Amino acid sequence: MQGRSLWRRQAVLGWAFYDWANSAFALSIMTSFFPVLMAGYWNDGAPSSVGTFRLGMANGISSLLVALLTPLIGTLADRGGRRKAWLLWVTGLGCAMTAALYFLAAGMWFAAALLYVGASGAFAIGNSLYDSLLVDVAAPAEYDRVSACGYALGYLGSALLFTLNVLMVLHPARFGLASADHAVRVAFVLVALWWLVFSLPLAWWVRDDAGRDAAPVALAAGFRQLADTLRSVRRHPALWRFLLAYWLYIDAVFTIIKMAVDYGLALGLPQQALIQAILLTNFVAFPAALAFGWLGTAIGTRAGIYVGLGIYLLATAAAGFLRLEWHFYALAVVIGLVQGGVQSLSRSFFARLVPAGRSGEYFGFYNMLGKFAAIIGPVLVGVVTLFSGSQRLGLVSLLLLFSAGLVLLVRVPAESAAAGG
């Protein structure tokens, strides 16, 4: 019994450390440095509105590919009993494509976009497989706290590496680098190495459910199982209504993460201030994510999500009036308070609704809907910006997604008391 308890603690730690590993990509690449180089070093002289459109389209195309592939990969991984193996393969691919961004010369925005689409796609598919392992490393009563622990470690780890990356960008000569742009490119390599090395605890300590069918699965069988998943989801009102709500509100969350730096640059705010604000968001998010794990246990998972989405609505509306540098810092703190909480409680809420033994395919479906929505958000911001000429209107348009998601979440049936209904 003691041996199993030790394995459980190691498994939880190894699982949570994968968030520490891959969140460096989300913060340093997706949120910060890729938008910076797309707007500057890799730009071919296009105006800022075109740059915003390109970034939005790259994020949208990546999300479309992930939405199409994730549920199928989750189904194949479930039926083959190899979710961890699939996770490690896509992690290796994502690390390789992230490191390859270092070698692109100035003006090569299209090649950069292609590598980014592949790397961010691998990141998202890996996240889906990682999420599905939650049900194997924790008991249902622990879902809120363990899920929050993963997000908290993710924010702390990514912030630590990002701090080093920012210091390199601000003082490149001290690190033997030629320029700030060179420092950003080196940061891509560091993120890839960080992601790879800190995935090792998961590789060592986490295992798939031993009772899972480990027989090889044909692609056709994977499609048949996916069709069965779709039919099964339709038979559970709480499940499909939650997925629909999540589809809308998590898109707005991801879009803010991906487009915040581009928005600040378009408003003429200093690049250094934007990077420091993003770093502040992650340091605030570390204790806040842990607090949301406690909040979900105390008032219910659904109620905790309500709190987070309400704050997001206010913050998005306020972003339309952002003028000064300190406004961006204040907004960064507010977003940091709820960003990890909304994501971690959504993951634990859904985990309680998933049928036993089918977490890979169901979390694949869960992430598929999130990525289909993430096609809408970045493209919505990009298109509204392009046609209105206003980045403010583009960002504020996300209020539609937050509002619709919140309204639908209220209508999710209380099918499971454990899910905070």
N, C-alpha and C positions, 0 to 999 in steps of 0.2 A: 504493500500500500504506500509505504514511504517512497519507494522507487517511482511509482506512478505520479505521486505528488511532486517529486523533483522534476520528472519529465514535463509535467503540466507547467511548472514555473519556467522551465527552460523554453518550452514551446511558446508560451506567451511572450517571453522576452525576445526570442528569435523572430517571432511574427511581428512584434511591434518595431523591431529594429529595421525591418524592411521599409517602414514608413520613414524612418531616419535616413535610410539609403536613398530612396527614390524621390523624396520631397525636395532634395537638392536640385533635381531637374525642374520641378515645378516652379521653385522660387528663382533660381539663378538663370534658367534658360527661358521658360515660358513667360514668366512674369516680368523679368528684368532685362537681361542682356540680349536676348534675341530681338525683342522690339527695338532696343537701342541701336543695334547694328543694322537692322532693316531700315531704320529711319536715317542712318548716317553712313557708315562704312560700306554696306552692301547696296545702298541706294544708287540708282543710276541717274540722279538729277530730277526725279519726279517730284511733284508738289506733295505736301504732307497729307492731303486728303486721299491721294492715290496710294500713298504708303499705308494709310489706315485701311484702305480697301484691300490691298494685297495681304496685309496681316490678317484681316478678318477672313479672307477667302482661304488662306493657308490653314487657319484654325478650323474653318468650316469643313474643308476637304478632309483633313485629318479625322475630324469627328465622324464624317460620313463613313469613311473606311472602317473606323473602329465600330461604329454602330452595325455595320454589315457583318463584321468578322467575329466580334466578341461573343455573342450568344452561341454561335456554332463552335468556337474554340472551347467555350465553357462546357458545352454538351459533350464534345469529344474527350475533354479532360476528365469529366465526371465518369463517363462510361468506360474509359480506359484506366481509371484510377491513377492518373498522372498529372494532377493539377499543379503540383510543385514543379515537376519537370517542365511543363509548358511555361510556367512562370519564369524559371531560370533561363530557358531558351529566349523568350522575348526580352528578358532583362539584358542578356548578352547582345542582342540585336540593337536595343535602344542605346546601350553604352557605346557600341561601335559607331553608330550614326551620329551620336552627340559629339564624340571625339573627332569625327571627320569634318565637322564644321570649322575646326581650326585651320584647315588647309585651303579654305576658299578665299580668293583674292577680292579686293575692293570692287564694288559694282555688280557682283555675282548674286543678285537678289533671287533669281529664279532657282539656281542650284541650291542656295541656302534654304529656300522655301521647300524644295523637294526633300532635302535631308531632314528638315524640321518636321515635315508631315510624317515621315517614317519614324523618327525618334519619338515624337509625341504620340503617335499611334501605338508604338511598343510600350510606352509609359502607361497609356490608358488601358490597353489590354492586360498588361501586367497587374495594374491596380484591380481590375475585375477579378482575376484569379486570386490575388492576395486577399481581397475582401471575402471571397468564398471560403477561405481557410479559417475565418473567424469562428465558424461553427465547430471546427475540429480542435481548436486550442482553448476554447472557453465554454463554460456552461451557460445556459440561457440567462440565469440570474446575473451573470458577470458581463453580459454583452455591452451594456452601456459603459462600464468602467474600462473594460479591455479595449473597446473601440476608441474611447476617448484617450486612453494611454498611447495607442498607436499614433493618433493625430498629434498629441502633445509632443511625443518624441520626434515626429516628423518636422514640426515647427522649430523645435530647438536645434535639431541636427542641421536642418537646412539653413537656419540663421547663423550658426557657427561657421559653416563653410562660406556662406554669403559674405560674412564679415571679412574673412580673408580675401575673398574676391574683390570686395569693394576697396579694401586697402591697396590691393594691386592696381586697381583702376585709378585710384586717387594719387598714388605715388609709384608709378611704374618703374622709375629709375632705381628706386630702392630695392626692387626685386630683379634688377638686371633686365628689364623689359624696355622695348623701344618706345612705346606709346600706350595711351589708354586703350586704343583699339586692339593693340597687341595683347594687352592684359586681359581684355574681354575674351579674346580667342583662346588664350591659355586657360581661362576659367572653364571653357567648354571641356577641355581635357581633364581638369581637376574634378568636375562634376561627374564625368564618365567613370573615373577611377573610384570616386566616393560611392557612387551608386553600386558599382561592382563589388567593392570590398565589403561594404556593410550589408550586402545581400547574403554573405556567407553564414551568419548565425541562423537565418531561416533555412538555408540549405542543410545545415548540420542538425538543427534541433526540431524542426517542424516536419510532421509526416501527415500524409493523407489518412483519411479514415480507413482503418485496417479491414473493415467489413465491406469496403467498396469493391465492385466488380472490376477486376484488373485485366480483363480480356481485351485484346486489341479491337478497335472499333473502325469500321469502314466509314468513309465519308457519307455514303448514302444513309447509313444508319444514324449518323449524326444529324442529318437533315430531318429524318423521320422523328428522332427524339425532340428536335427543336419544334416541329409541328405539334407534337404532343404537349410540349411546354406551353405553347400558345393556347391550346385548348384548355389546359389545366388552369392557366391564369384567368381565363374568362369565367371559370366556375367559382372563383373566390372573389366576391365583391370588394372585400377589404384590400386584397392584393392588387387588383388592377386599378382601383381608384387611387390607392397610394402611389402606384407607379406613375399614373397620369399626373398627379400633383407634383411628384418628384421630378418628372420629365420637364416641367415648366420652371419650378423655382431653382433647381440646381443648375439649370442652364444659365440663369442670370448670375448665380454665384461664380461659376466658372468663367463667364464672360468678363466680369469685373476683374478677376484674377489675371486674365490674359491681356486685357486692354487698358489697365489702369495707367501703366507707364506711358503708353502711346497717347493717352488722353492728356496726361500732364505735360508731355512734350509739346503737344499741339497748342496748349494754352500758354506756352512760353515759359513754363517753370524750369528752373535749373536742373540739369540731369543729376547732379550730385544730390540735390534735395529729394528728388524722386526716389533715388536708390536708397537713401537713408530712411525715407518714409516707409518703403517696402520692408526694410530690415526691422523697423520699429513694429510694423504689423505682425511679423513673425515672432518677435520676442513677447509681445502682448498675447499672441495666440497660444503660446505654450501653457501658461497657467490657466488661461480662459478655457481651453479645450478640456483640461482636467476638471475645471469647475462645472462645465456643462455635463460631464459624466456624472458628477454628483447631483446636479440639477435634475437630470433625467430620472435618476433613482428617487429623488425627493418628491417631485411634482408630476412625474410621468413623462415618458419619452415624447409623446405628441405635444404636450404643453411646452416642453423645452424647445421644440422646433418652432412653435408659435412665437415664443419670445425672440428667437434668433431672426425669424423672417420679419417680424414687426420692426426690429432695429434696422434690418437691411432696407426696408421700404423707406424709412426716414433718412438713412444715409444716402441712398440713391437720389432721392429728391434734393437733398442738400448739395449733392455733387454738381447739380446744374447751376448752382450759385457760387461755385468755387472761384475765387479770384486771386487770393494771396497764398504765399508759400505755407504759412502756418495753417491755413484752411486744409491743405493737403495732409499735413501732419495730423491734424485733429481727426480727419476722415480715416486716416490709416489706423489710428487707435481704435476708433469705433468698429471698423471692419475686423480688426484683429480680435475684438471681444467676441465676435459671433461666427467668424468664418469656419473655424474648426468645429465649433459646437453644432452648427447646422449639419455639417457633413457627417460627423461621428454619430449623432443621434439618428440621422436618417439611415445610416448603415445598420445600427443596432435595431431600429424599428423594423426594418425589412427582414433582418435575420430571424426575427421571431415569427415571421409569416411564411418562411420558406419550408416546404415539405422536407422531411428528413431524407438524407442521402442524395439530394438534388441541388445542393448549394451552388455548385459550379455553373450549371446551366441557368439557374434562377438569378444568380448574381450577374451572369453574362447578360441576361435579359434586362436586369436592373441597370447595368452600365450602358447597354445598348440604348435604352430610352434616354438616359442622361446625355449620351453622345448625339443622338438624333436631335435632341433639344439644343445641344451645343453647336449644331449646324445653324440653327435659327439665330441664336444670340449674337455671335460675332458677325455673321452676315447682316443681321438686322442693324447692328451698330454701324457697320461699314457702309451699307446702302443708305441709311438715313443721313449719315455724315456726308456721303458723296453728293446726294441730291439736295440736301439743305445747306451744305457748306458749313455746318455747325457740329463740332464734336460734342458740344453740350447736349444738343437734342438727341444725338446718337446714343449717348450714355443713358440719358433720362428715359429713353424708350424702353429700357429694361424694367421699368416700373410695371409695365403690362404683364411681364412674365412672373414677377414676384407676386403681384396681386392675384393673378389667375391661379397660381400654385397654392397660395394660402387659402383661397376660397374652396378649392377642391380638397385640400387636406382636411378642412373642417367637415367635409361630407364623407370622409372615409368611415365605414361602419366600424363599430367597436367589436370587431370579430374576435379579437384576442386581448384580454385584459392585460396580459403580460406586455403587450406592445404599447401600452400607454393609452388605450382606447378610452 
